[in-house]
Amino acid sequence: MLMTRAKDDTVSTTIGLDIGGTKISGGVIDAKGAILAQGRRDTPARDPAAIIAEAACLTRELSADFEIDAVGVACAAFIDRAGSTVYFSPNLAWRDEPLQERLQSALGLPVTIENDANAAAWGEFRFGAAVDASNMVLLTVGTGIGGGVVVDDVLMHGAFGVAAELGHMRVVPGGIRCGCGNRGCWEMYASGTALVREARELVVSGTPLAARLGELCAGDPEALRGPDVTRAAGEGDPAAVELLADLGVWIGEGLASIAAILDPELFVLGGGVLEAGALLIDPALAAFRRQLTGRGHRPEARFAVASLGNDAGMIGAADLASRAHA
C-alpha cells in the first residue's frame, strides 16, 4: 500500500493508536495533525484477543465526542504490504495475526495497520520536522534502532511490507548477537542498549576512569542505565563523554551507508538517546561527513531533530488511515 502526501489536506477526523509492548496510546487527530483527545491503556501483551478488546475499548472511549471515520494503528511488528496481517511482533503475541480484519470487526470502522517506525516517519513527514522534504529518513535511537523512509513523497514498504528495518542492517560480520537472532546488527552498536552495555563493561573493569559511573549505580553495574551515562556526560565526566562520542560515531557511520543507498535530502533523528544532545549529535555528524561517499563533491543531506516525540506514530497512523479510507 503506497501512501502519498495529498495536495488537499481536507481529511476526516481519525483515531490513531500506537500499540506497544506495555501500553496502547490513542488520540483523535484532525486534518492538521493536532491531537484533539488522548488516552491510554495497559497492553495485555500475551493475549491477542485481549489486545483487540483493549484497543477497541480505548477507541470507543475516544470516539464519544467525535465523529470518527477511520482508525490507524501503529505497532512494532512486521506487517504485510497490504496492511492487513501482522507477520510477527517481538513484544506482542502476534504471529500471522489478521489484525486489520479483527479490529474492523470489533469497531465497525475501517482500519489501517502500519509498522510503528513507518508511521512515525510519516507523522514527521506530514506534520513534523520533515514537512519541507520529499525524501527523508527517520532514525529513532532508543533501546534499539527504528527507521522509516519516504522516497519522492511515498512511504517505502518494500515488496513484502517489511522495508526500512534499519537497525538490522549488518555492520559487523560475526559480531554481537542481536535480539533478532543474527549477529552484528547496527542496533547492537548504535543504540541505548549498546551504550549501557559498554558503560557496564567499563564499571566492571574497575578502571578509575569509571569512578563516576560506579557512583551512579552504587557499585552495581547491572543497575546502570542510559540516563545515568547521559547525566555523567552532562557533568563533564570523561568516561561518559567518551561513551556517547563512540556511540555517535557508530550512528554517523551507519547513516553514511544509508545515504549511499537512498540519498535522502533530510535525516530526522529521534528517540530517547538523543536527549544527550550535542554530546551525541556532534560526533555523529562528524562521522557521517567523514564516511560520506563522494564527500566534498556532492550535496549533503540535512539533519533535524524529530519534533513530534512519542506521538509521531499515533499521528502518522491516523493520517495514513484518513488517506486510505477517504
PASEBA-1860 file (N, C-alpha, C; in nm, 3 decimals):
! residues 326
1> MLMTRAKD> 0.085/-0.118/0.000/0.000/0.000/0.000/0.089/0.124/0.000 ~ 0.086/0.202/-0.105/0.167/0.322/-0.116/0.082/0.444/-0.083 ~ 0.129/0.522/0.014/0.055/0.641/0.056/0.137/0.763/0.019 ~ 0.077/0.855/-0.054/0.145/0.978/-0.092/0.080/1.097/-0.024 ~ 0.158/1.202/-0.009/0.106/1.321/0.055/0.010/1.393/-0.040 ~ -0.115/1.400/0.000/-0.218/1.458/-0.086/-0.204/1.609/-0.094 ~ -0.243/1.667/-0.208/-0.240/1.812/-0.223/-0.349/1.878/-0.139 ~ -0.462/1.809/-0.126/-0.574/1.862/-0.049/-0.568/1.807/0.092
9> DTVSTTIG> -0.548/1.894/0.193/-0.536/1.849/0.331/-0.671/1.837/0.401 ~ -0.781/1.843/0.327/-0.913/1.829/0.388/-0.941/1.680/0.409 ~ -0.927/1.633/0.531/-0.948/1.492/0.562/-1.038/1.481/0.683 ~ -1.095/1.364/0.702/-1.186/1.341/0.813/-1.108/1.324/0.943 ~ -1.178/1.343/1.054/-1.118/1.318/1.184/-1.098/1.168/1.202 ~ -0.980/1.130/1.248/-0.947/0.989/1.262/-0.888/0.964/1.400 ~ -0.882/0.837/1.436/-0.815/0.796/1.560/-0.687/0.724/1.524 ~ -0.580/0.760/1.593/-0.454/0.690/1.580/-0.427/0.611/1.707
17> LDIGGTKI> -0.388/0.485/1.693/-0.350/0.401/1.805/-0.204/0.360/1.789 ~ -0.130/0.361/1.897/0.008/0.312/1.897/0.013/0.198/1.998 ~ 0.019/0.075/1.947/0.014/-0.043/2.033/0.156/-0.092/2.057 ~ 0.202/-0.075/2.180/0.335/-0.120/2.218/0.329/-0.235/2.316 ~ 0.445/-0.280/2.359/0.452/-0.395/2.447/0.398/-0.370/2.586 ~ 0.395/-0.243/2.630/0.347/-0.212/2.765/0.221/-0.126/2.767 ~ 0.200/-0.046/2.662/0.082/0.041/2.664/0.025/0.061/2.525 ~ -0.103/0.096/2.522/-0.172/0.135/2.399/-0.205/0.283/2.414
25> SGGVIDAK> -0.144/0.366/2.330/-0.174/0.509/2.330/-0.268/0.538/2.215 ~ -0.363/0.628/2.238/-0.458/0.663/2.133/-0.489/0.811/2.134 ~ -0.528/0.861/2.018/-0.564/1.001/2.009/-0.658/1.027/1.892 ~ -0.740/1.128/1.908/-0.824/1.178/1.798/-0.742/1.285/1.728 ~ -0.720/1.267/1.599/-0.628/1.352/1.523/-0.705/1.425/1.414 ~ -0.683/1.558/1.404/-0.752/1.634/1.299/-0.666/1.641/1.173 ~ -0.716/1.714/1.074/-0.651/1.718/0.942/-0.514/1.784/0.945 ~ -0.484/1.860/1.050/-0.354/1.927/1.061/-0.259/1.853/1.154
33> GAILAQGR> -0.297/1.735/1.195/-0.210/1.656/1.282/-0.220/1.692/1.428 ~ -0.316/1.774/1.465/-0.333/1.813/1.605/-0.408/1.705/1.681 ~ -0.370/1.685/1.806/-0.436/1.586/1.891/-0.552/1.654/1.964 ~ -0.674/1.610/1.936/-0.793/1.670/1.995/-0.833/1.602/2.125 ~ -0.798/1.476/2.140/-0.826/1.400/2.261/-0.726/1.285/2.266 ~ -0.695/1.239/2.388/-0.590/1.140/2.401/-0.619/1.049/2.520 ~ -0.574/0.923/2.512/-0.591/0.829/2.621/-0.494/0.715/2.609 ~ -0.494/0.627/2.708/-0.403/0.512/2.705/-0.459/0.399/2.788
41> RDTPARDP> -0.414/0.280/2.757/-0.448/0.159/2.830/-0.321/0.073/2.842 ~ -0.316/-0.012/2.943/-0.208/-0.110/2.951/-0.229/-0.217/2.844 ~ -0.120/-0.270/2.793/-0.127/-0.372/2.689/-0.121/-0.512/2.750 ~ -0.223/-0.595/2.730/-0.216/-0.736/2.770/-0.137/-0.812/2.665 ~ -0.005/-0.793/2.666/0.081/-0.830/2.553/0.078/-0.977/2.516 ~ 0.045/-1.066/2.610/0.050/-1.210/2.584/-0.083/-1.267/2.535 ~ -0.185/-1.183/2.521/-0.319/-1.231/2.486/-0.372/-1.153/2.366 ~ -0.364/-1.209/2.245/-0.408/-1.137/2.125/-0.551/-1.088/2.132
49> AAIIAEAA> -0.641/-1.171/2.184/-0.781/-1.129/2.193/-0.799/-1.013/2.289 ~ -0.725/-1.016/2.399/-0.735/-0.908/2.497/-0.676/-0.777/2.441 ~ -0.574/-0.787/2.358/-0.519/-0.667/2.295/-0.626/-0.600/2.208 ~ -0.696/-0.681/2.129/-0.804/-0.629/2.045/-0.911/-0.564/2.132 ~ -0.946/-0.629/2.241/-1.052/-0.576/2.329/-1.011/-0.443/2.390 ~ -0.888/-0.431/2.436/-0.842/-0.305/2.497/-0.832/-0.194/2.393 ~ -0.782/-0.227/2.274/-0.772/-0.127/2.168/-0.911/-0.079/2.127 ~ -1.006/-0.170/2.118/-1.143/-0.133/2.082/-1.207/-0.048/2.191
57> CLTRELSA> -1.182/-0.083/2.316/-1.239/-0.007/2.428/-1.185/0.136/2.429 ~ -1.055/0.151/2.408/-0.996/0.285/2.404/-1.050/0.364/2.287 ~ -1.067/0.299/2.172/-1.121/0.368/2.054/-1.262/0.418/2.080 ~ -1.345/0.336/2.140/-1.482/0.379/2.171/-1.482/0.495/2.270 ~ -1.393/0.488/2.365/-1.382/0.596/2.464/-1.345/0.728/2.396 ~ -1.249/0.722/2.305/-1.205/0.843/2.236/-1.310/0.894/2.137 ~ -1.394/0.804/2.088/-1.495/0.841/1.988/-1.618/0.908/2.047 ~ -1.628/0.911/2.178/-1.751/0.956/2.242/-1.795/1.094/2.196
65> DFEIDAVG> -1.701/1.187/2.179/-1.736/1.325/2.146/-1.699/1.363/2.003 ~ -1.667/1.263/1.920/-1.623/1.293/1.784/-1.687/1.197/1.685 ~ -1.699/1.242/1.562/-1.743/1.154/1.454/-1.618/1.100/1.386 ~ -1.594/0.971/1.400/-1.472/0.908/1.352/-1.503/0.824/1.229 ~ -1.421/0.843/1.124/-1.442/0.769/1.001/-1.344/0.654/0.980 ~ -1.231/0.657/1.050/-1.131/0.552/1.030/-1.037/0.549/1.149 ~ -0.966/0.437/1.161/-0.869/0.418/1.268/-0.737/0.373/1.208 ~ -0.629/0.436/1.249/-0.495/0.395/1.207/-0.421/0.336/1.326
73> VACAAFID> -0.354/0.225/1.304/-0.285/0.155/1.412/-0.137/0.143/1.380 ~ -0.054/0.191/1.470/0.091/0.173/1.459/0.132/0.068/1.560 ~ 0.214/-0.027/1.516/0.261/-0.130/1.610/0.401/-0.177/1.570 ~ 0.478/-0.214/1.670/0.614/-0.262/1.647/0.609/-0.405/1.596 ~ 0.603/-0.419/1.465/0.581/-0.550/1.407/0.615/-0.550/1.259 ~ 0.635/-0.670/1.205/0.645/-0.689/1.061/0.502/-0.705/1.009 ~ 0.466/-0.622/0.913/0.328/-0.619/0.862/0.330/-0.638/0.712 ~ 0.236/-0.713/0.659/0.236/-0.738/0.515/0.208/-0.610/0.438
81> RAGSTVYF> 0.244/-0.611/0.310/0.234/-0.490/0.227/0.091/-0.437/0.218 ~ -0.007/-0.526/0.228/-0.147/-0.484/0.221/-0.193/-0.416/0.349 ~ -0.113/-0.424/0.455/-0.151/-0.362/0.581/-0.263/-0.436/0.650 ~ -0.268/-0.567/0.635/-0.377/-0.644/0.694/-0.331/-0.743/0.799 ~ -0.214/-0.804/0.780/-0.169/-0.912/0.866/-0.036/-0.876/0.934 ~ -0.029/-0.900/1.063/0.097/-0.887/1.136/0.170/-1.020/1.126 ~ 0.284/-1.019/1.055/0.362/-1.141/1.044/0.418/-1.183/1.180 ~ 0.474/-1.083/1.249/0.548/-1.112/1.372/0.568/-0.985/1.451
89> SPNLAWRD> 0.556/-0.993/1.583/0.589/-0.882/1.672/0.675/-0.935/1.785 ~ 0.790/-0.872/1.812/0.878/-0.925/1.916/0.824/-0.910/2.057 ~ 0.736/-0.810/2.079/0.690/-0.780/2.214/0.542/-0.810/2.237 ~ 0.475/-0.861/2.135/0.333/-0.891/2.144/0.308/-1.031/2.089 ~ 0.202/-1.095/2.138/0.174/-1.234/2.100/0.102/-1.242/1.966 ~ 0.161/-1.177/1.865/0.104/-1.178/1.731/0.194/-1.259/1.639 ~ 0.139/-1.364/1.580/0.209/-1.444/1.480/0.107/-1.471/1.369 ~ 0.131/-1.412/1.250/0.037/-1.422/1.139/-0.104/-1.382/1.184
97> EPLQERLQ> -0.109/-1.270/1.253/-0.234/-1.220/1.310/-0.312/-1.135/1.209 ~ -0.437/-1.170/1.174/-0.518/-1.089/1.082/-0.573/-0.966/1.155 ~ -0.484/-0.878/1.194/-0.518/-0.769/1.286/-0.620/-0.672/1.226 ~ -0.604/-0.639/1.100/-0.696/-0.544/1.037/-0.840/-0.596/1.042 ~ -0.857/-0.721/1.000/-0.990/-0.781/0.996/-1.053/-0.786/1.136 ~ -0.975/-0.825/1.235/-1.029/-0.842/1.370/-1.063/-0.707/1.434 ~ -0.980/-0.607/1.410/-1.011/-0.475/1.465/-1.132/-0.413/1.394 ~ -1.139/-0.429/1.262/-1.255/-0.376/1.189/-1.384/-0.442/1.237
105> SALGLPVT> -1.378/-0.570/1.264/-1.496/-0.641/1.313/-1.535/-0.591/1.452 ~ -1.436/-0.564/1.535/-1.465/-0.519/1.671/-1.515/-0.376/1.675 ~ -1.470/-0.293/1.581/-1.500/-0.150/1.586/-1.611/-0.106/1.490 ~ -1.630/-0.182/1.382/-1.725/-0.137/1.281/-1.675/-0.016/1.206 ~ -1.543/0.002/1.200/-1.480/0.114/1.131/-1.366/0.063/1.042 ~ -1.335/0.135/0.934/-1.218/0.097/0.854/-1.090/0.114/0.936 ~ -0.999/0.021/0.922/-0.875/0.021/0.999/-0.756/0.007/0.905 ~ -0.653/0.086/0.930/-0.526/0.075/0.858/-0.417/0.037/0.957
113> IENDANAA> -0.336/-0.063/0.924/-0.228/-0.110/1.010/-0.095/-0.068/0.951 ~ -0.004/-0.020/1.037/0.127/0.024/0.989/0.233/-0.007/1.094 ~ 0.353/-0.039/1.051/0.468/-0.051/1.140/0.487/0.080/1.216 ~ 0.523/0.073/1.344/0.530/0.195/1.425/0.634/0.294/1.377 ~ 0.751/0.245/1.334/0.854/0.337/1.286/0.814/0.400/1.153 ~ 0.750/0.324/1.066/0.698/0.381/0.941/0.594/0.489/0.970 ~ 0.505/0.460/1.064/0.402/0.557/1.100/0.464/0.683/1.158 ~ 0.567/0.668/1.242/0.634/0.784/1.299/0.703/0.866/1.191
121> AWGEFRFG> 0.765/0.797/1.094/0.829/0.869/0.983/0.726/0.949/0.905 ~ 0.610/0.887/0.881/0.504/0.957/0.808/0.452/1.077/0.888 ~ 0.440/1.060/1.019/0.397/1.171/1.103/0.492/1.289/1.095 ~ 0.623/1.261/1.104/0.722/1.369/1.093/0.722/1.431/0.954 ~ 0.700/1.347/0.854/0.695/1.395/0.715/0.576/1.486/0.691 ~ 0.462/1.449/0.744/0.340/1.525/0.719/0.328/1.649/0.807 ~ 0.368/1.636/0.934/0.337/1.743/1.029/0.455/1.786/1.116 ~ 0.570/1.722/1.103/0.679/1.749/1.194/0.802/1.807/1.128
129> AAVDASNM> 0.917/1.750/1.161/1.045/1.807/1.120/1.073/1.795/0.972 ~ 0.996/1.713/0.899/1.025/1.688/0.757/0.918/1.742/0.664 ~ 0.841/1.840/0.709/0.731/1.889/0.625/0.779/1.953/0.495 ~ 0.904/1.995/0.490/0.954/2.059/0.368/1.039/1.965/0.284 ~ 1.034/1.835/0.313/1.117/1.737/0.242/1.031/1.642/0.161 ~ 1.087/1.593/0.051/1.022/1.489/-0.028/1.091/1.354/-0.014 ~ 1.218/1.358/0.029/1.296/1.236/0.051/1.359/1.245/0.189 ~ 1.315/1.160/0.280/1.365/1.169/0.416/1.378/1.032/0.480
137> VLLTVGTG> 1.464/1.025/0.581/1.481/0.905/0.661/1.465/0.944/0.807 ~ 1.377/0.874/0.878/1.367/0.889/1.022/1.448/0.780/1.088 ~ 1.534/0.819/1.182/1.609/0.723/1.263/1.577/0.750/1.409 ~ 1.519/0.650/1.477/1.492/0.663/1.619/1.590/0.575/1.695 ~ 1.660/0.637/1.788/1.763/0.568/1.864/1.717/0.559/2.009 ~ 1.676/0.439/2.049/1.633/0.415/2.185/1.694/0.285/2.233 ~ 1.615/0.198/2.291/1.664/0.066/2.329/1.723/-0.005/2.209 ~ 1.657/0.009/2.095/1.708/-0.039/1.967/1.710/0.075/1.868
145> IGGGVVVD> 1.708/0.043/1.741/1.703/0.144/1.634/1.579/0.118/1.550 ~ 1.500/0.220/1.530/1.386/0.214/1.440/1.408/0.306/1.324 ~ 1.337/0.281/1.215/1.355/0.368/1.099/1.235/0.367/1.008 ~ 1.222/0.472/0.933/1.120/0.483/0.832/1.173/0.568/0.719 ~ 1.129/0.540/0.596/1.184/0.606/0.477/1.071/0.657/0.389 ~ 1.084/0.781/0.345/0.994/0.839/0.247/1.076/0.874/0.124 ~ 1.037/0.823/0.008/1.107/0.849/-0.118/1.010/0.913/-0.216 ~ 1.043/1.033/-0.260/0.957/1.107/-0.354/0.812/1.111/-0.305
153> DVLMHGAF> 0.796/1.148/-0.178/0.665/1.166/-0.115/0.588/1.036/-0.093 ~ 0.654/0.921/-0.106/0.589/0.792/-0.089/0.655/0.718/0.028 ~ 0.573/0.668/0.119/0.624/0.588/0.229/0.669/0.452/0.176 ~ 0.792/0.417/0.205/0.853/0.296/0.150/0.815/0.174/0.233 ~ 0.760/0.071/0.164/0.722/-0.053/0.231/0.803/-0.173/0.184 ~ 0.853/-0.169/0.062/0.923/-0.285/0.007/0.827/-0.386/-0.053 ~ 0.881/-0.490/-0.113/0.799/-0.588/-0.183/0.706/-0.664/-0.090 ~ 0.748/-0.686/0.034/0.670/-0.768/0.126/0.619/-0.690/0.247
161> GVAAELGH> 0.644/-0.559/0.249/0.593/-0.475/0.357/0.688/-0.455/0.473 ~ 0.808/-0.510/0.468/0.897/-0.504/0.584/1.026/-0.427/0.555 ~ 1.018/-0.326/0.469/1.134/-0.242/0.439/1.168/-0.152/0.558 ~ 1.286/-0.093/0.551/1.332/0.009/0.645/1.355/-0.042/0.786 ~ 1.390/-0.171/0.800/1.434/-0.222/0.930/1.582/-0.186/0.947 ~ 1.606/-0.056/0.964/1.742/-0.003/0.959/1.830/-0.058/1.069 ~ 1.773/-0.081/1.186/1.853/-0.130/1.298/1.913/-0.266/1.274 ~ 1.861/-0.339/1.175/1.909/-0.474/1.149/1.995/-0.482/1.024
169> MRVVPGGI> 2.043/-0.366/0.980/2.149/-0.363/0.881/2.274/-0.423/0.946 ~ 2.336/-0.518/0.880/2.452/-0.586/0.940/2.578/-0.503/0.920 ~ 2.643/-0.465/1.030/2.760/-0.379/1.020/2.888/-0.447/1.068 ~ 2.876/-0.556/1.144/2.993/-0.628/1.193/2.971/-0.777/1.172 ~ 3.022/-0.836/1.064/3.006/-0.980/1.043/3.056/-1.059/1.163 ~ 2.971/-1.150/1.212/3.010/-1.230/1.327/3.013/-1.152/1.456 ~ 2.949/-1.037/1.460/2.953/-0.950/1.577/2.860/-0.994/1.689 ~ 2.822/-0.898/1.772/2.739/-0.925/1.889/2.603/-0.977/1.845
177> RCGCGNRG> 2.554/-1.077/1.920/2.424/-1.135/1.889/2.313/-1.035/1.915 ~ 2.223/-1.021/1.819/2.111/-0.928/1.829/1.986/-1.003/1.873 ~ 1.889/-0.931/1.926/1.763/-0.991/1.965/1.689/-1.053/1.849 ~ 1.721/-1.015/1.727/1.656/-1.073/1.609/1.711/-1.211/1.577 ~ 1.822/-1.248/1.642/1.883/-1.379/1.618/2.010/-1.373/1.537 ~ 2.032/-1.264/1.465/2.152/-1.251/1.384/2.265/-1.188/1.466 ~ 2.383/-1.184/1.408/2.498/-1.120/1.472/2.538/-0.994/1.395 ~ 2.580/-0.894/1.470/2.641/-0.776/1.409/2.545/-0.672/1.357
185> CWEMYASG> 2.418/-0.673/1.402/2.323/-0.571/1.357/2.362/-0.433/1.408 ~ 2.329/-0.332/1.331/2.365/-0.194/1.362/2.318/-0.155/1.502 ~ 2.198/-0.196/1.540/2.145/-0.152/1.668/2.221/-0.209/1.787 ~ 2.302/-0.312/1.765/2.384/-0.364/1.874/2.505/-0.277/1.902 ~ 2.529/-0.178/1.817/2.643/-0.089/1.834/2.603/0.058/1.840 ~ 2.480/0.089/1.803/2.440/0.230/1.787/2.306/0.257/1.854 ~ 2.286/0.204/1.975/2.158/0.220/2.043/2.180/0.241/2.192 ~ 2.070/0.265/2.263/2.079/0.276/2.407/2.129/0.148/2.471
193> TALVREAR> 2.090/0.035/2.414/2.138/-0.095/2.463/2.290/-0.104/2.454 ~ 2.345/-0.057/2.342/2.490/-0.059/2.323/2.558/0.035/2.423 ~ 2.500/0.151/2.444/2.558/0.248/2.538/2.566/0.189/2.678 ~ 2.457/0.129/2.723/2.453/0.071/2.858/2.550/-0.047/2.868 ~ 2.554/-0.130/2.766/2.645/-0.245/2.768/2.790/-0.199/2.785 ~ 2.831/-0.100/2.707/2.968/-0.051/2.714/2.997/0.016/2.848 ~ 2.900/0.090/2.900/2.918/0.157/3.029/2.933/0.055/3.142 ~ 2.850/-0.049/3.138/2.859/-0.152/3.242/2.993/-0.225/3.236
201> ELVVSGTP> 3.039/-0.253/3.115/3.168/-0.321/3.100/3.280/-0.234/3.156 ~ 3.269/-0.104/3.139/3.371/-0.013/3.190/3.373/-0.016/3.343 ~ 3.255/-0.018/3.404/3.248/-0.026/3.550/3.306/-0.159/3.600 ~ 3.271/-0.267/3.533/3.319/-0.400/3.571/3.472/-0.406/3.564 ~ 3.530/-0.335/3.469/3.675/-0.340/3.451/3.751/-0.287/3.572 ~ 3.685/-0.205/3.652/3.750/-0.150/3.770/3.839/-0.030/3.743 ~ 3.841/0.019/3.621/3.925/0.133/3.589/3.882/0.258/3.666 ~ 3.978/0.337/3.714/3.943/0.462/3.783/3.864/0.557/3.692
209> LAARLGEL> 3.876/0.537/3.560/3.804/0.621/3.465/3.653/0.610/3.484 ~ 3.608/0.496/3.535/3.464/0.472/3.550/3.414/0.506/3.690 ~ 3.491/0.583/3.766/3.454/0.610/3.906/3.317/0.675/3.917 ~ 3.289/0.776/3.837/3.160/0.845/3.846/3.046/0.753/3.806 ~ 3.064/0.675/3.703/2.959/0.580/3.662/2.934/0.479/3.773 ~ 3.040/0.437/3.839/3.025/0.344/3.950/2.946/0.406/4.064 ~ 2.967/0.533/4.090/2.891/0.603/4.194/2.743/0.607/4.160 ~ 2.711/0.633/4.034/2.571/0.648/3.994/2.494/0.517/4.001
217> CAGDPEAL> 2.565/0.404/3.997/2.496/0.276/4.009/2.526/0.208/4.142 ~ 2.584/0.285/4.236/2.617/0.234/4.369/2.700/0.107/4.363 ~ 2.789/0.101/4.264/2.879/-0.012/4.250/2.821/-0.135/4.187 ~ 2.693/-0.129/4.147/2.627/-0.244/4.083/2.611/-0.215/3.934 ~ 2.697/-0.270/3.850/2.689/-0.239/3.706/2.554/-0.268/3.645 ~ 2.484/-0.372/3.693/2.354/-0.407/3.636/2.248/-0.301/3.664 ~ 2.274/-0.214/3.762/2.180/-0.107/3.794/2.202/0.017/3.709 ~ 2.310/0.019/3.632/2.340/0.136/3.549/2.244/0.145/3.432
225> RGPDVTRA> 2.196/0.267/3.402/2.101/0.289/3.295/2.153/0.401/3.202 ~ 2.091/0.408/3.083/2.132/0.509/2.986/2.127/0.651/3.040 ~ 2.018/0.691/3.108/2.013/0.827/3.162/2.127/0.856/3.260 ~ 2.179/0.753/3.329/2.293/0.773/3.418/2.416/0.815/3.338 ~ 2.436/0.751/3.224/2.551/0.786/3.139/2.535/0.928/3.088 ~ 2.414/0.962/3.042/2.389/1.097/2.992/2.410/1.201/3.101 ~ 2.364/1.169/3.222/2.383/1.261/3.335/2.531/1.284/3.363 ~ 2.608/1.174/3.368/2.751/1.187/3.394/2.821/1.267/3.285
233> AGEGDPAA> 2.780/1.244/3.161/2.840/1.319/3.050/2.809/1.467/3.061 ~ 2.684/1.498/3.100/2.647/1.638/3.119/2.727/1.705/3.228 ~ 2.774/1.627/3.325/2.858/1.680/3.432/3.003/1.695/3.388 ~ 3.034/1.644/3.269/3.170/1.652/3.218/3.255/1.531/3.246 ~ 3.195/1.421/3.293/3.272/1.300/3.321/3.337/1.247/3.194 ~ 3.469/1.233/3.189/3.538/1.194/3.065/3.493/1.059/3.010 ~ 3.470/0.962/3.099/3.430/0.829/3.050/3.295/0.835/2.982 ~ 3.199/0.904/3.043/3.065/0.913/2.986/3.066/0.991/2.855
241> VELLADLG> 3.144/1.098/2.851/3.156/1.176/2.727/3.213/1.089/2.615 ~ 3.311/1.008/2.649/3.373/0.920/2.550/3.275/0.813/2.502 ~ 3.196/0.758/2.593/3.098/0.657/2.556/2.994/0.713/2.460 ~ 2.946/0.833/2.485/2.848/0.895/2.395/2.911/0.928/2.260 ~ 3.036/0.973/2.263/3.104/1.003/2.137/3.122/0.876/2.053 ~ 3.160/0.766/2.118/3.173/0.638/2.046/3.040/0.597/1.985 ~ 2.933/0.612/2.062/2.800/0.579/2.011/2.766/0.667/1.891 ~ 2.799/0.796/1.901/2.774/0.888/1.790/2.846/0.848/1.664
249> VWIGEGLA> 2.968/0.798/1.677/3.043/0.753/1.560/2.972/0.637/1.492 ~ 2.925/0.541/1.571/2.851/0.430/1.512/2.726/0.478/1.438 ~ 2.656/0.573/1.499/2.535/0.626/1.434/2.570/0.696/1.304 ~ 2.669/0.783/1.309/2.706/0.860/1.191/2.755/0.775/1.076 ~ 2.836/0.674/1.107/2.887/0.587/1.001/2.774/0.507/0.937 ~ 2.678/0.462/1.018/2.563/0.391/0.962/2.479/0.480/0.873 ~ 2.460/0.604/0.915/2.383/0.698/0.834/2.452/0.727/0.700 ~ 2.584/0.728/0.700/2.656/0.748/0.574/2.630/0.632/0.478
257> SIAAILDP> 2.620/0.510/0.531/2.588/0.395/0.446/2.447/0.406/0.391 ~ 2.354/0.451/0.475/2.217/0.471/0.427/2.212/0.578/0.319 ~ 2.289/0.685/0.338/2.292/0.791/0.237/2.346/0.741/0.104 ~ 2.440/0.647/0.109/2.495/0.592/-0.015/2.390/0.515/-0.094 ~ 2.291/0.461/-0.024/2.187/0.382/-0.090/2.065/0.466/-0.126 ~ 2.019/0.549/-0.033/1.891/0.619/-0.051/1.905/0.765/-0.091 ~ 2.019/0.828/-0.064/2.042/0.968/-0.098/1.928/1.059/-0.051 ~ 1.892/1.057/0.079/1.784/1.144/0.126/1.829/1.289/0.135
265> ELFVLGGG> 1.732/1.379/0.128/1.767/1.519/0.149/1.769/1.555/0.297 ~ 1.705/1.470/0.380/1.693/1.500/0.522/1.695/1.373/0.605 ~ 1.775/1.375/0.712/1.768/1.275/0.817/1.701/1.339/0.937 ~ 1.597/1.274/0.989/1.532/1.319/1.111/1.571/1.221/1.221 ~ 1.627/1.274/1.329/1.676/1.191/1.438/1.585/1.205/1.559 ~ 1.545/1.091/1.617/1.460/1.092/1.734/1.496/0.979/1.828 ~ 1.419/0.965/1.935/1.443/0.859/2.032/1.507/0.912/2.158 ~ 1.494/0.836/2.265/1.540/0.880/2.396/1.687/0.909/2.406
273> VLEAGALL> 1.771/0.837/2.330/1.915/0.857/2.338/1.953/0.997/2.292 ~ 1.870/1.058/2.205/1.901/1.191/2.153/1.893/1.298/2.261 ~ 1.843/1.263/2.379/1.840/1.359/2.489/1.980/1.401/2.531 ~ 2.081/1.326/2.490/2.220/1.363/2.518/2.263/1.485/2.438 ~ 2.187/1.523/2.336/2.213/1.645/2.260/2.344/1.644/2.187 ~ 2.416/1.757/2.194/2.537/1.775/2.116/2.645/1.674/2.150 ~ 2.644/1.621/2.273/2.744/1.521/2.311/2.735/1.396/2.225 ~ 2.619/1.371/2.170/2.599/1.257/2.080/2.592/1.302/1.935
281> IDPALAAF> 2.516/1.408/1.910/2.489/1.450/1.773/2.614/1.502/1.702 ~ 2.697/1.579/1.771/2.817/1.634/1.706/2.911/1.523/1.659 ~ 2.943/1.422/1.741/3.027/1.312/1.689/2.959/1.235/1.577 ~ 2.826/1.223/1.582/2.755/1.152/1.476/2.768/1.226/1.343 ~ 2.749/1.358/1.346/2.761/1.437/1.222/2.903/1.434/1.168 ~ 3.001/1.440/1.257/3.140/1.437/1.212/3.171/1.303/1.146 ~ 3.124/1.193/1.206/3.149/1.061/1.148/3.075/1.045/1.016 ~ 2.954/1.097/1.009/2.878/1.092/0.884/2.955/1.160/0.772
289> RRQLTGRG> 3.006/1.277/0.799/3.077/1.353/0.694/3.208/1.287/0.655 ~ 3.274/1.221/0.750/3.398/1.151/0.717/3.375/1.032/0.626 ~ 3.260/0.965/0.643/3.234/0.842/0.570/3.143/0.858/0.449 ~ 3.094/0.978/0.426/3.000/1.000/0.316/3.067/0.978/0.181 ~ 3.008/0.892/0.100/3.062/0.865/-0.032/3.060/0.991/-0.118 ~ 3.174/1.022/-0.181/3.183/1.140/-0.266/3.186/1.271/-0.190 ~ 3.221/1.265/-0.061/3.219/1.385/0.023/3.303/1.495/-0.040 ~ 3.252/1.615/-0.030/3.318/1.730/-0.088/3.282/1.755/-0.232
297> HRPEARFA> 3.215/1.659/-0.295/3.181/1.671/-0.437/3.035/1.634/-0.462 ~ 2.951/1.647/-0.361/2.810/1.612/-0.376/2.729/1.692/-0.274 ~ 2.601/1.712/-0.300/2.516/1.774/-0.197/2.507/1.683/-0.075 ~ 2.492/1.744/0.040/2.490/1.668/0.166/2.354/1.679/0.231 ~ 2.305/1.568/0.282/2.176/1.566/0.350/2.177/1.659/0.471 ~ 2.061/1.717/0.496/2.042/1.798/0.618/2.002/1.705/0.732 ~ 2.017/1.756/0.854/1.976/1.683/0.973/1.880/1.769/1.055 ~ 1.783/1.702/1.116/1.689/1.771/1.204/1.652/1.676/1.317
305> VASLGNDA> 1.613/1.735/1.429/1.566/1.656/1.543/1.415/1.639/1.531 ~ 1.366/1.519/1.552/1.223/1.491/1.544/1.145/1.585/1.637 ~ 1.029/1.630/1.591/0.954/1.731/1.667/0.826/1.680/1.730 ~ 0.780/1.560/1.692/0.651/1.511/1.743/0.665/1.418/1.862 ~ 0.787/1.383/1.899/0.809/1.299/2.016/0.740/1.165/2.007 ~ 0.690/1.118/2.121/0.627/0.986/2.127/0.492/0.980/2.056 ~ 0.440/1.095/2.015/0.310/1.098/1.946/0.321/1.079/1.795 ~ 0.445/1.073/1.743/0.463/1.068/1.598/0.395/0.948/1.535
313> GMIGAADL> 0.408/0.830/1.596/0.347/0.710/1.538/0.197/0.717/1.537 ~ 0.139/0.765/1.645/-0.006/0.778/1.656/-0.059/0.877/1.552 ~ 0.009/0.990/1.538/-0.033/1.092/1.441/-0.017/1.041/1.299 ~ 0.097/0.977/1.271/0.119/0.924/1.137/0.021/0.816/1.100 ~ -0.009/0.727/1.194/-0.105/0.619/1.166/-0.243/0.676/1.136 ~ -0.284/0.778/1.212/-0.414/0.841/1.188/-0.421/0.904/1.049 ~ -0.312/0.971/1.010/-0.312/1.037/0.880/-0.313/0.933/0.767 ~ -0.239/0.825/0.783/-0.241/0.719/0.682/-0.381/0.659/0.669
321> ASRAHA> -0.449/0.642/0.781/-0.584/0.586/0.777/-0.679/0.682/0.708 ~ -0.666/0.811/0.734/-0.755/0.907/0.673/-0.742/0.908/0.521 ~ -0.623/0.883/0.470/-0.600/0.882/0.327/-0.641/0.749/0.265 ~ -0.621/0.643/0.339/-0.660/0.511/0.285/-0.811/0.497/0.274 ~ -0.886/0.568/0.359/-1.030/0.550/0.362/-1.106/0.679/0.333 ~ -1.040/0.771/0.264/-1.106/0.898/0.230/-1.219/0.873/0.129
END
